[in-house]
């Protein structure tokens, strides 16, 4: 048998040592490079990492208010009545002027953070409360079969 480190033929008993997470059969002189093991060891398993799973968040169920339909006109009018340019408004709310232009064109809905900044600086409301409408359940097609639909279509 040869030493797995230096390649010299081992006379007598070999030493089983752990060198860089590998079990090797080595000679007497190479045994100093590793720690001795009696039993063969595999590679130590990596520590298990617990991954926190985020709960499923339905953003639409959290919305209580809805942005008004003419939000872009309200922002433009408020900015123009103060005589501010897009750049001045952007500096005041710490955003980019291109973002303000896109909001005023109606190309983009402002997210909650930007909406709150605009409402605060202009003292306007960009959201309105919306009441939830329950669907009418007494007029469902429960019990209707495909044959009933075919008959209904023939009668028309």
C-alpha positions as CSV (number, residue, x, y, z in Angstrom):
1,X,0.0,0.0,0.0
2,X,1.3,3.5,-0.8
3,X,0.9,6.7,1.2
4,X,-2.0,8.8,-0.3
5,X,0.0,12.0,0.4
6,X,3.6,11.4,-0.6
7,X,3.2,8.2,-2.5
8,X,5.9,6.2,-0.6
9,X,5.3,2.5,0.0
10,X,4.0,2.1,3.5
11,X,5.9,-0.6,5.5
12,X,4.0,-1.8,8.5
13,X,0.8,-0.2,9.7
14,X,-0.7,2.8,7.9
15,X,-2.3,5.7,9.7
16,X,-5.8,6.9,8.9
17,X,-5.8,10.7,9.3
18,X,-8.2,13.5,8.4
19,X,-6.7,16.1,6.1
20,X,-8.9,18.9,4.8
21,X,-12.1,16.9,5.5
22,X,-10.8,13.8,3.7
23,X,-9.8,10.5,5.2
24,X,-6.5,9.3,4.0
25,X,-4.2,6.4,4.6
26,X,-0.7,7.9,5.2
27,X,2.8,6.9,6.2
28,X,4.4,7.7,9.6
29,X,6.0,11.0,8.3
30,X,2.8,12.3,6.7
31,X,0.6,11.5,9.7
32,X,1.7,14.8,11.3
33,X,-0.3,16.8,8.6
34,X,-3.7,15.6,9.8
35,X,-5.6,14.5,12.8
36,X,-5.8,10.8,13.6
37,X,-9.1,8.9,13.2
38,X,-9.9,5.4,14.0
39,X,-13.1,5.2,12.2
40,X,-13.6,6.4,8.6
41,X,-15.3,9.7,8.5
42,X,-17.3,11.1,5.7
43,X,-17.6,14.8,5.0
44,X,-19.3,16.6,7.8
45,X,-22.8,17.6,6.8
46,X,-23.4,21.2,6.4
47,X,-25.3,22.8,9.2
48,X,-29.0,23.0,8.6
49,X,-30.3,26.5,8.0
50,X,-33.8,27.3,8.9
51,X,-35.4,29.4,6.3
52,X,-38.2,31.6,7.5
53,X,-41.2,31.3,5.2
54,X,-43.1,34.5,4.8
55,X,-46.8,34.2,5.3
56,X,-48.8,34.6,2.1
57,X,-49.7,38.2,2.0
58,X,-52.6,39.2,-0.1
59,X,-52.0,42.9,-0.8
60,X,-55.5,43.4,-2.2
61,X,-57.1,42.3,1.0
62,X,-55.2,44.9,2.9
63,X,-56.5,47.8,0.7
64,X,-59.2,49.7,2.4
65,X,-59.1,52.8,0.3
66,X,-58.9,53.3,-3.5
67,X,-57.0,56.0,-5.3
68,X,-59.3,58.6,-6.9
69,X,-59.8,58.4,-10.6
70,X,-58.5,61.8,-11.5
71,X,-55.4,61.6,-9.2
72,X,-53.1,62.9,-11.9
73,X,-55.1,66.0,-12.5
74,X,-55.3,66.7,-8.8
75,X,-51.5,66.5,-8.5
76,X,-50.9,68.7,-11.6
77,X,-53.4,71.4,-10.5
78,X,-51.9,71.5,-6.9
79,X,-48.4,71.8,-8.3
80,X,-49.3,74.5,-10.8
81,X,-51.3,76.6,-8.3
82,X,-48.1,76.8,-6.2
83,X,-46.1,77.7,-9.3
84,X,-43.7,74.8,-8.9
85,X,-41.9,72.9,-11.7
86,X,-41.6,69.2,-11.7
87,X,-38.1,69.5,-10.5
88,X,-39.0,71.7,-7.5
89,X,-41.8,69.3,-6.4
90,X,-39.4,66.3,-6.9
91,X,-36.8,68.0,-4.6
92,X,-39.4,68.8,-1.9
93,X,-40.6,65.1,-1.7
94,X,-37.2,63.7,-2.4
95,X,-38.1,61.8,-5.6
96,X,-37.2,62.1,-9.3
97,X,-38.8,64.6,-11.6
98,X,-39.5,61.9,-14.2
99,X,-41.6,60.1,-11.6
100,X,-43.7,63.2,-11.0
101,X,-44.2,63.6,-14.8
102,X,-45.3,60.0,-15.1
103,X,-47.8,60.4,-12.3
104,X,-49.2,63.6,-13.7
105,X,-49.6,62.0,-17.1
106,X,-51.6,59.2,-15.5
107,X,-49.1,56.6,-16.8
108,X,-48.3,55.5,-13.2
109,X,-50.2,55.1,-10.0
110,X,-48.2,56.5,-7.1
111,X,-47.4,53.8,-4.5
112,X,-48.4,54.4,-0.9
113,X,-45.2,56.1,0.2
114,X,-45.3,58.6,-2.7
115,X,-49.0,59.1,-2.4
116,X,-48.7,60.0,1.3
117,X,-45.9,62.5,0.5
118,X,-48.0,64.2,-2.2
119,X,-51.1,64.3,0.1
120,X,-49.0,65.8,2.9
121,X,-47.2,68.5,0.8
122,X,-50.4,69.6,-1.1
123,X,-52.9,69.0,1.7
124,X,-55.2,67.0,-0.7
125,X,-56.7,63.5,-0.6
126,X,-55.8,61.1,-3.3
127,X,-57.8,58.1,-1.9
128,X,-61.4,57.5,-1.2
129,X,-63.1,54.9,0.9
130,X,-64.8,52.1,-1.0
131,X,-67.5,50.0,0.5
132,X,-67.3,46.3,-0.2
133,X,-70.2,45.0,-2.3
134,X,-71.5,41.6,-1.6
135,X,-72.5,39.6,-4.6
136,X,-76.2,38.8,-5.1
137,X,-76.4,35.1,-4.3
138,X,-80.1,34.4,-4.7
139,X,-79.9,34.6,-8.5
140,X,-77.3,31.9,-9.1
141,X,-77.4,29.2,-11.7
142,X,-77.2,26.5,-9.2
143,X,-78.7,23.2,-10.5
144,X,-78.6,24.3,-14.1
145,X,-77.3,21.6,-16.4
146,X,-75.9,21.8,-19.9
147,X,-79.3,20.5,-21.2
148,X,-81.1,23.5,-19.6
149,X,-78.8,25.9,-21.3
150,X,-79.3,24.3,-24.7
151,X,-83.1,24.5,-24.2
152,X,-82.9,28.1,-23.2
153,X,-80.9,29.0,-26.3
154,X,-83.4,27.2,-28.5
155,X,-86.3,29.2,-27.1
156,X,-84.7,32.5,-28.0
